[in-house]
Amino acid sequence: LDSPLPNHSKSIAATYDSEYTVPRCFEHASLCHGGFVLIRGVGDEEENSPNTIDSCADRTGSSSQKFESIFFMSVQSVTKEIMTVGDWVSITTAVTSPTDTSLRPMPADHQFIIHFYYKSDVVSSWKYITSRFRQPGLDSGLFSVKYMLPAGSVHVVRVIYGYGPFIVGPCVRSWEYYDVDDLMFTVVEPFSTVLPSLAPTSSVAEEDLVAVYDTEFTAPRCFDVGASCNTWFKNGGVGRDANGGYENNAPNTIDGCEDYSIGKRGHDESIQSMKVASVDGAFLSVGEKARIEAYVFKAKDTSSRSNPNEKEYAHFWYAPDAKSKDWSHLRSTSFDPGSGGLMRLNLNFTLQPGDSTQAVRLTYGYAESRYMGPCDRMDKYFDVDDLVFEVNHGAIPVPSFQYIATLDSPLPNHSKSIAATYDSEYTVPRCFEHASLCHGGFVL
């Protein structure tokens, strides 16, 4: 673990920070981990106990063999690139359970519980992500949850593992047995301006998709049909690196339309994020209303430009068939640059028949940009970005009964699929064996 992990751009082992009294990764990384030494153990057995920034202390005995104990923590970017504001990251923890709980009271409402928390700076309050539960009698286990990094350059995650009733709180002092540990790490902020509120969740919902760069369309793309498709600031910036730009995979357009910008990061016009979502929250479907949401970075100061104090212009475009690259103009808007910072642009439109793979485009620039078509680069400060997504042409398909009949056999690409049977002890459908897929069928 002290060496770079496979497929990770940079993995770092945390060291103890005496100022904040927690394990900390001081450098930017794609993975930050506490190793198996810094937080291993519980109570007096744990080095630098309690390893928390607010002195929340463990509440157990002194032996990890007899009490609940956290012995590993890590946080890593889902994309395995350097962790950046707007990225989805995964918190992973390994815990051990007591070897003998026979002398403990075992009330019906008591469980072995793992709580996950985060904060985006050292002074803000803890924010709850989610909880996981483990079965008694298992000596160890590995648990992982995801959340999205909000604005902030120094983040902290917390894991609480204990035994008791389900009580949520960053320091559950009412539990009789628990271990709590923090891990601090550094996050890249794409620009200095405060990002819009991006509330992290435990994971991305199945219907809310995150776009990834597609080499076929040379733009961010969601490959499945969802209720929304979001770039999550992955294409934030403008221009190619070779031309002094700072946009990943620039220009992020399906037809090769290039940015034309001499803009500086955090100072001049750029598109930071794009999202297309159904208005009613259902899956994106032809004939239904959809909404484009885009975040743009407005110029801070235009006084030194050859045409100072002009307006900025944003133009929305839509291609019902992304393969045809035939753009239709939706709407345009203009506004004053002001003092810079992020601005959200919204536009509702109706999804048209065409192809199941569709695209939206935003062109954004200064002054002369008022006249442009889908790719007319008339201004020195101009950014263009596309987002490719999938739509339904009719009702969402339901599995056929022929498919249902095959569920008792291994499914394609699954190592082992199992149909649950009724468990009279717990009064629920249950898969008794380990599997890659457990299903209740359409009968139980």
N, C-alpha and C positions, 0 to 999 in steps of 0.2 A: 504493500500500500504506500510505501514511501517513494515508490517510483511511479512515473506516469502510467495510468491504467490504459488498457487497449481502447482505442477510438476516442480517448479524451484528449483535448488540446492541451490541458494543463491540470494535473491533480496535485493537491498540496495537503500535507499533514499539518494539522494545527499545532501550535505551541501555546503554553500557558501564558496568558496576559495578566500580569500582577495588578495592573490598573483596574481592569474590569473583572478580575477574578474568574475568568472563564477560558477555555481553550479557544484559540482564535487563529484564523488564516489571514495574515496581513496583506497578502498579495492577491491580485485578481486571479481567478481560477475557474475552470469548468467543474471541478469537484473539490470540495473541502471536507476533510474527514478528521475525526478525533483519534484515529488509531485505536489500538486495544490497550492503551496504557493510561492516557490522561483521565478518562472518566470511568475506567473499569473499577468495579466494586461499589460499595454503598456505605454511607456513614463514615465511621472512623477508618474503615478499610480503604476508602477512596482517596487517591492522591489529590491534594488541594481541595478537598471537600468544602463546600457542596458543589463547586463549579457552576455557580449561578451569578448573574450580574446584580441581583437584588437580595442576595443572602437567603433566598428560599432554601431551607435545609431539608435533607433527607429525614424521614421518620421511620426508621427501622432499627434493627440491631446492628451488629458490626460485621456480619458475615454474609457475603453474597451467596453462599451455599445454603443459607437458611432463610433468606429474605429476598424480596423482589429487588432486582438489580439491572441497571442499564450498563452494557459493557461496550457499546459501539454506537457512534452517530456519524452521519455524513449528510451533506446537502450537495446536489449536483444538478447541472443544467440538463433538461430533457434532450436538448439538441447536442449535448456534449461539447458545446462551444463556451467561451468565457461567459460567466453569468452576468447578465445585463438587465437593467430595469425593463420590465415587460416580458421577460422570459418566464416560461414555466419551469419550475425546479422540483426535484423530488427529495424529500427528507426520508432517510432510511435509518432505522435503529434496530439493534439486536439486544434482546433482553433475556435474562434467565429467571426462572421461577424457583421458589423454594422447593427443596427436595422432600419436605415433609410438612403438611398442613393439618395433620391429624389432630393436633392439640388446639387448633384454632376454632373459634366459633364460625360456623358457615351459614349465616342467615341467607334466606332466599334472595335478598336483594343485593348481595355482595358478589362482585365479579373481579376478575383480573382485567384491568383497564389501562390503555395507553392513550394519553392526551397529547395532541400536537398544537403548538402555539408558535407565533412569530411576532417580531416587531421590526420596523424598517429603520429605526434608529434607537440609540440606547436610552433615550429619555421618554419615548412614547409608551403608551400602555400596551400590554400584551393583547394580541388578537387571536381568538380561537380558530383553528382550522377544522379539525375533526377528531374523532376518537376511534380506536380499534380495540377489539376484545380478543382475549386468548382463553383457551380452554384450560382448566386446572389439570395438573398431572403431566403437562409437557414441560420438559426441563429448559428449553430455550426456543427462541423464535425470532424471525426477521419480519419487520413491518415497514411499510412505505406509504407515504401520502404525497400528493402534489399540491402546489399552490403557485400563484403568479407573483413575481417580484414587483412590489409597488415602488414608487420613487424613494430614493434614499441610497447613500453610498456605503453605509455600514449596517448590516442586518444581523439579527440574532434569531435563532430558532430554539425552541425548548421542547423537550420530551419529558413527560411525567408518567411513570409506570408504578401502579400500585394496586392495592386490594381494598375494596370497599364498595359502598353503594355508588351509583352513577351520579357524581357531582362534578360539574364543570367549573374550573377555576385555574388560574395560572400557578397557584400554590395551594393544593388541597390539604390543608392542615387538619381537616377532620378525619382523614384516613389514618388508620393505625399503622399501616405499612406502605411506604412508597419511596421511590428514588426519583430525583429530578436533576436534570443536567441541561446546560445550554451550550450552544456552539455559535461563535461569532465569525462572520465572513464579510468580504469586501465585494461590492457590486459596481459594475460600470454604469454610470449614468450617461445616456446618449447625448444629453445636452443639459445645461444648467437650469433651465426653466422647469418649474414644478410640473409634473405630469398630471393629467386628469385623474380623478379618483378611479382606481382599478381594483375593485374588491376581490382579493384572492379567495379561491374556494378550494376544497379538498381535491378536486380533480375537474377535468374538463367534461362537461356533460356530453353524452353520446351524440346529441343533436346539435351541439355547438362546436363547430370544427375549427381547428387551427390550420391555416394554410402553410404549405411548405413549398420551397422553390422547385419548380418543375422544369427540367431541361428541355422537354419537348416544346412547351409554350414559352419558355424563358421568362416566367413570371410566377408569383406565388399562386398556389392552386390548392383547392380542397377537392379530393378525388371522390368523395362520397356525397350523397345528398344529406343535407342537414338543415336545421332551422336557421343557422347562421354560418358564415365563413369569415374568418378574421385573421389578418396578418399579424396582429399583436406587436406592432412596431418593428417587425423583422426587416421591413424594407425602408425604415426611417433614414432620411438623408437625401442627398442629391449628387448626381454625377459619378463617374467612374474614378477609381483610385488613380489611374494613370493620368487623368486630367485634373487632379487635385480634388476630386470628389470624395465622398465618404458613405456612399450607399451600397449595401451588400447586394451583390448580383445585379448591379446597375446594367441597363436601365429598368429592368423589371417590366418589360412590355412585350406583348405577344407578336408585334410586327417590327421590332427593332427601332421604334421611335426613341430617339435619344434625348436625355436631358441636355440643356444648353445653359450651363450655369457657371459663373465664377464665384458663387456664393460660399460663404464661410460658415462652418458648423456653429449653430446657436446664434447666428447673426442675420442670415439672409433666408429667403424663402425656401421651404422644402416641405414635401409630403412625408409625414411620419408614420401613419397607419391608415389602413382601409378595412372596412367591414361591410358585408352585405347580409341582411337578415330579413326574415319574413316579418311582416307587421303584426300578424296574429300569433306568432310563436310556433306555428306549425312548420312542417318541412317546406322548403322552397319549392313551389310548384307553378307551372305555367298557368297564367290567368289570375294569379293571386298578387296582392300588393307586397312589395319588398322595399326595404329602406337601405340606402347607402349612408354609412357613417364614416367620415374621414377626419383625421386630425392633421392640421397643417401648422407649420411653424412660420409665423409672420415675421417680416423684416423688422429689426430693431430700430434702424436709422437709415433713411434714404437721402439725407441732406447732401451727401457727397456724390451722389449719382448725377449723371448728365441731365436727367429729368427728375429732379427731386420732388418729394411730397405728392407723388401720383398714387393712384389706387392700385390694389392687387386684384387679380381676377382668377376665378376658379370655374372650370367648365366640366360638367359631368357628361360621360358618354357611355353607350351601352351597345354590346354586340350579342344578339340572341343566339348567334352561332360563332363561337370563339374561333373555330377553324377558318371561317370565311374572312375574319378580321375586317368585317364591314361595320363601321361605327355609325350609330345614330346619336344625334345630339339630344340630351335630356333637358338640361337647364344650365344657366350660367348665373353667377353672382359676383358682386364686387364689394370691397370694403377697404378702409384705410389701414395701412400697416400698423399704425399706433406705435407702441413701445416694444413690439416683439411678443414672444410667448406663443403658447399653443392655442389654437382655435378649432372648435369642432364644427364641421359642416354636415348637414343632414339633407337628404332628398328622398322622397317616396316616389316609386314608379311601379309599373305593372310588368310582370314577367311575361314575355311574349313567346309564341311558338317559334321554333327554330331548331336548335339541337339541344341535347341534354347537357352539353358543356357550353356554358355561356361566360361572358366576361363584362366587367365594368371598368371604366377608365376615369381618372381625374387628371386634368391638366391644370397647372397652377403657376402663375407667374406675375410679373410686375408690368405695369403701364401698357406697352404694346401688346401684351397678351390678350387684350380685350378683343382682338380681331381673329384670334386663331381658330383653326379647325382642329381635328383630332391629333394632328402632328404638324403644327406650323410654329417653328421655333424662331420667333421674331424678337425675342427679348433675351438679354444677357442673364436674366434671373428667371429660369423656367425649369419646372420639374414635371415629369409625367410618370404615372404608375398605373398598372393594371392589376386586377384580381380576377382569377378564373375560378368558377364554381360550377357545381352540378345542380340540376333541377329535375323534379318529377314532371312527366308529361301527363300523368293521370293519377289514379289512386295509388297509394303506397302499397306495393305488393305484399300479400300475406303468404306465408309458407303453405304449400299445397299439402294435401294429406299423403301424397306419395312421399314427400319429404319427411313428414311426421313418421311414416312407417319405418324410415331408415334410421331414426334417432337412436335406436337400441344398438346400432352398429357404429363402429368408429367413423366419425365424420372426416371429410377431406381436410388435411393439414392439422388435424388434432391427433395427439399421440394416444389419448384414451378418453372416450366420452362414455358417460354412465347415466342410465335412467334411474332416478330416485325410486325408492320403495317406501312404503309407509312404516314409520318407526313408532310402535305402540308405546315405547317408554317415554319419548319426548313428544309424541302426538303430532308429528310433522313428517312431510316427505324428506327422505334423507339418502344421500349417497355415502355408503359406508367405506368405499375404497378411495384411494387417491386417484385424481383424474385431472385432465386438462379442461374438461367440460362436464358439469353436473346439471341435469335438467329435470324438471318435474313433469315433462310431457304435457299432454292436453287432457288428462284424465284425473290425476290425483288432486 
